[in-house]
Amino acid sequence: MKRLKDKVAIVTGAGRGIGREICLYLASEGARIIVNDLGGDRDGSGEGKVADQVVEEIKAIGSDAAANYDSVGTVEGGQNIFNTAIDAFGRADILINNAGVLRDRTLYNMEESDWDVIMEVHLKGHYNCTRPLVRHIRDNNVLGCRIINMSSVSGLFGNFGQVNYGAAKEGIAGFTRSLALEVAKYKCTVNTISPGAATRLTIDLMEAAGRKYDENDWTQGPGQIAPVVAWLCAEEASEITSQIIHSQGGILGIMQQPAIIQSFTTDDMWTLDQLDKLIPEMVETKKYHDQEVEEKGAPKKV
């Protein structure tokens, strides 16, 4: 029995890379797919019909799909993407917010347009594409939907030359946590993926860092993200929500969420003399905490 039989999944940025692999995997598990892709370049400029090829690939493996070429960066585009699912298949059960572009520069060299386009596609794009589904869920009392959002280690850990991208990707993690609370009553789960894979957005960055790209190495490729996404969309994941799941380099992991790891209280306003002692103590505690987390998070062979 295919785990996603009769489900309809919307995948944005699905013409290439991670999005394409997700489409094909979800389709192999029985889902019908809306393949959204503007068909632009890695910086967000231009457009094309790359989604059509993925639709044909999906049909070739026996599932069904429809293409959509709208930009995720506008409210109208997000609504049109959702409408494509309803018009083509009469329903929408799964949303994978995957579309993305890059405008890497240090903040010193960054223009306003470099900041704005990243926020438009990544952070606002999640809003634009998710709101129609959430309204559909609430207005029609639809149960059991799945929303998967794409963050990045650039936001969760930080990365030189990516303050725009990192800010958007960290924002997506916060978006996920809050949205998971809002849709919980409808048994809709909302999770974040922290992906790492060699794609047209990242191969040159990987090679510039001295790592050789090998298209035959599955631990480098985008295919490793797809089964993780598919599992989170299945019934088996009905109790898994508001999590950050990491998939990179053949490693599967779960990330810690923001939490207070040490705290103090006082009867009066803090004094600078108190803070001289307490803040360094808290920072030192965090160092030990981080070391313990790093040790526990080391990959175990399965």
C-alpha positions in Angstrom: 0.0 0.0 0.0 1.4 3.3 -1.0 1.6 5.7 2.0 0.3 8.8 0.2 -2.4 7.3 -2.0 -5.1 9.8 -3.0 -3.2 12.7 -1.4 -2.5 15.9 -3.4 0.8 17.7 -2.7 1.9 21.1 -3.7 5.7 21.5 -4.1 7.2 24.9 -4.8 10.5 25.4 -6.5 10.0 21.9 -7.9 11.6 22.1 -11.3 15.0 21.1 -10.3 17.1 19.9 -7.4 15.5 19.1 -4.0 12.0 20.1 -5.2 12.1 17.8 -8.2 13.3 14.8 -6.1 10.6 15.5 -3.6 8.0 15.5 -6.4 9.1 12.2 -7.8 9.3 10.5 -4.4 5.9 11.7 -3.3 4.5 10.6 -6.6 6.0 7.1 -6.2 4.1 6.9 -2.9 0.8 7.6 -4.7 0.4 11.4 -4.3 -0.7 13.6 -7.1 1.6 16.6 -7.5 1.3 20.3 -8.3 4.8 21.1 -9.7 5.4 24.8 -9.1 8.4 26.5 -10.6 8.9 30.0 -12.0 11.8 28.6 -14.0 14.1 31.4 -13.1 17.8 31.6 -12.5 19.4 31.0 -9.1 19.2 34.8 -8.3 15.5 34.8 -9.0 15.7 36.5 -12.4 14.1 35.1 -15.6 11.5 32.5 -16.0 10.8 29.2 -17.9 8.7 26.1 -18.1 11.0 23.6 -16.3 8.0 22.4 -14.3 6.6 20.7 -17.5 9.4 18.2 -17.6 8.8 17.1 -14.0 5.1 16.7 -14.7 6.0 14.4 -17.6 8.4 12.4 -15.3 5.7 12.0 -12.7 3.2 10.8 -15.3 5.8 8.3 -16.7 5.9 6.6 -13.3 2.1 6.2 -13.2 1.0 9.1 -11.1 -0.6 12.4 -12.1 0.6 16.0 -11.9 -0.1 19.6 -13.0 2.3 22.4 -13.6 2.2 25.9 -12.2 4.6 28.8 -13.1 3.6 31.5 -10.6 6.1 33.2 -8.3 5.8 32.4 -4.7 6.9 36.0 -4.0 3.4 37.5 -4.3 0.1 36.9 -2.6 -1.5 36.4 -5.9 1.1 33.8 -6.9 0.5 31.8 -3.7 -3.2 31.9 -4.2 -2.8 30.8 -7.8 -0.6 27.9 -6.8 -3.2 26.7 -4.4 -6.0 27.2 -6.9 -4.1 25.0 -9.4 -4.4 22.1 -6.9 -8.1 22.6 -6.4 -8.8 23.0 -10.1 -6.7 20.0 -11.2 -7.5 17.5 -8.4 -10.2 19.0 -6.2 -8.2 19.0 -3.0 -4.9 19.9 -1.3 -3.4 17.9 1.5 0.3 18.6 1.5 2.4 21.8 1.0 6.1 21.7 0.6 7.5 25.2 0.7 10.8 24.6 -1.1 11.2 27.5 -3.6 14.4 29.5 -3.1 17.0 31.9 -4.6 20.4 33.2 -3.6 21.9 36.7 -3.4 25.0 36.1 -1.4 27.0 39.2 -0.3 28.4 40.5 2.9 26.3 43.1 4.6 28.9 45.7 3.7 28.3 45.0 0.0 24.6 44.2 0.1 22.1 46.3 -1.7 18.5 46.7 -0.6 17.4 44.7 -3.6 19.6 41.7 -2.5 17.9 41.8 0.9 14.4 42.3 -0.5 14.3 39.5 -3.0 15.5 36.9 -0.5 12.8 38.0 2.0 10.2 38.0 -0.8 10.9 34.5 -2.1 11.9 32.7 1.1 10.1 34.3 4.1 7.2 36.0 2.5 6.9 33.1 0.0 6.1 30.8 2.9 3.4 33.2 4.0 2.0 33.6 0.4 1.8 29.9 -0.2 0.7 28.7 3.2 -2.1 31.1 4.0 -4.4 29.8 1.2 -4.0 26.2 2.5 -4.6 27.3 6.1 -7.7 29.2 5.2 -8.9 26.1 3.3 -8.3 23.9 6.3 -10.1 26.2 8.7 -13.0 27.2 6.5 -13.7 23.6 5.5 -12.6 21.8 8.7 -10.1 19.8 6.8 -8.1 17.4 9.0 -4.7 15.8 8.7 -2.9 18.1 6.3 0.9 18.4 6.2 3.1 21.5 5.8 6.8 21.2 5.4 9.0 24.3 5.4 12.6 24.6 4.2 15.1 26.3 6.5 18.9 26.1 6.2 22.0 25.7 8.3 22.8 29.2 7.0 20.1 30.5 9.3 20.2 27.9 12.0 23.9 28.0 12.4 25.0 31.1 10.5 27.2 31.5 7.4 29.5 34.1 6.1 28.1 36.2 3.3 24.5 35.1 3.8 23.0 37.5 6.4 19.9 38.0 4.1 19.5 34.3 3.4 20.3 33.3 7.0 17.7 35.8 8.4 15.0 34.5 6.2 15.8 30.9 6.9 15.8 31.4 10.7 12.5 33.3 10.3 11.1 30.2 8.6 11.9 28.1 11.7 10.0 30.6 13.8 7.1 30.7 11.3 6.9 26.9 11.7 6.8 26.9 15.5 4.0 29.4 15.6 2.0 28.0 12.8 2.1 24.5 14.3 0.2 25.9 17.3 -2.4 27.6 15.1 -3.3 24.5 13.1 -2.9 21.8 15.8 -6.7 21.6 16.4 -7.1 20.5 12.7 -4.5 17.7 13.2 -2.3 19.5 10.7 1.4 19.1 11.3 4.0 21.7 10.5 7.7 20.8 10.4 10.9 22.3 9.3 13.6 20.6 7.2 17.2 21.7 7.5 18.5 20.3 4.2 22.0 20.0 2.7 22.6 18.9 -0.8 24.5 19.7 -4.0 22.2 21.5 -6.3 22.6 24.3 -8.9 22.4 26.7 -5.9 25.2 25.1 -3.9 27.6 23.1 -6.1 29.9 26.1 -6.9 29.9 27.0 -3.2 30.8 23.5 -2.2 33.6 23.3 -4.7 34.9 26.8 -3.7 35.2 25.4 -0.2 37.4 22.6 -1.5 34.9 19.8 -1.6 34.7 17.8 -4.8 31.3 17.2 -6.3 30.4 13.6 -7.2 27.1 13.2 -8.9 27.1 9.4 -8.1 27.5 10.0 -4.3 24.0 9.9 -2.8 25.2 11.6 0.3 25.9 14.8 -1.7 22.7 14.7 -3.8 19.2 16.1 -3.2 17.6 12.7 -3.3 18.4 12.1 0.3 15.9 14.8 1.4 12.9 13.3 -0.4 12.2 10.2 1.7 12.4 12.3 4.9 9.8 14.7 3.5 7.6 11.8 2.4 7.7 10.2 5.8 6.7 13.5 7.5 3.8 13.6 5.1 2.6 10.1 5.9 0.1 8.9 8.5 3.1 7.6 10.6 4.1 11.2 11.3 0.7 12.4 12.6 2.1 13.2 16.0 5.3 14.8 14.8 5.0 18.6 14.6 7.0 21.8 15.2 10.3 19.9 14.7 13.5 20.7 12.8 14.7 17.6 11.0 18.2 17.8 9.5 19.2 15.8 6.4 22.6 16.4 5.0 25.7 14.4 3.9 23.9 11.1 4.5 23.1 12.2 8.1 19.6 12.3 9.5 19.1 14.3 12.7 16.8 16.4 14.9 17.8 19.8 16.0 17.3 21.4 19.4 14.8 24.2 19.7 15.4 27.5 21.6 15.2 26.8 25.3 16.5 28.4 28.6 19.3 26.3 29.9 20.2 28.3 33.0 18.5 31.2 34.7 18.5 33.3 37.9 16.0 35.6 39.7 16.2 38.5 42.1 14.0 40.6 44.3 15.4 43.9 42.9 16.5 45.3 39.6 19.8 43.7 38.3 23.0 45.6 39.1 26.0 45.7 36.9 28.0 44.0 39.6 25.6 41.1 39.6 25.7 40.8 35.9 29.6 40.8 36.0 29.2 37.4 37.7 26.0 36.0 36.3 26.3 36.5 32.5 29.8 34.9 32.3 28.5 32.0 34.4 25.6 31.5 32.0 27.9 31.6 29.0 30.2 29.1 30.6 27.2 26.8 31.3 26.1 27.1 27.7 29.6 26.0 26.6 29.2 22.8 28.5 25.7 22.3 27.3 26.8 22.8 23.7 29.6 20.3 24.1 27.2 17.7 25.5 24.7 18.3 22.7 27.5 17.9 20.1 28.5 14.6 21.6 25.0 13.3 21.8 24.3 14.5 18.2 27.2 12.6 16.6 25.7 10.3 13.9 25.2 6.6 14.9 25.5 4.0 12.2 22.2 2.1 11.3 
